[in-house]
């Protein structure tokens, strides 16, 4: 199982052992950078606006599906970002 979650490693979320398109790797890096710079988890877990958080979570869902498609049925890709999704009961942040 592969859990897609944001992390602190310059957006290099997927090990080099996985064969992914350059476009997907770039999208993963951009998604992670948004988490690092817009959510700004260093100071507090807070999206500037609720739509910002919802857009980021929707992109995460798209990335989960794309990862699943590229990795194939031998892997199971799941979301691991509920704590940052304003629509999730697990959301830890406060959105104005």
GITA-V483437 format. One record per pair of residues at least 4 apart in sequence whose ideal C-beta (glycine too) atoms are under 6 Angstrom apart, sorted by the first residue. I is the first residue (numbers start at 0). J is the second residue. Records with the same first field share a line. If there is no record, write none. Layout:
I->J, J
//
This chain:
0->75
1->74, 76
2->77, 79
3->63, 78, 79
4->79, 80
5->31, 34
10->28, 31, 32
12->27
13->17, 19
19->23, 24, 69
23->65
30->58, 62
32->36
33->37, 55
34->38
38->46
40->44
44->91, 92
45->92, 93
46->51, 52, 94
47->51
49->85, 94
52->85, 94
53->85
56->84
59->80
63->76, 78
66->70, 76
67->76
70->74
81->87, 89
82->89, 91
84->90
85->90, 94
//
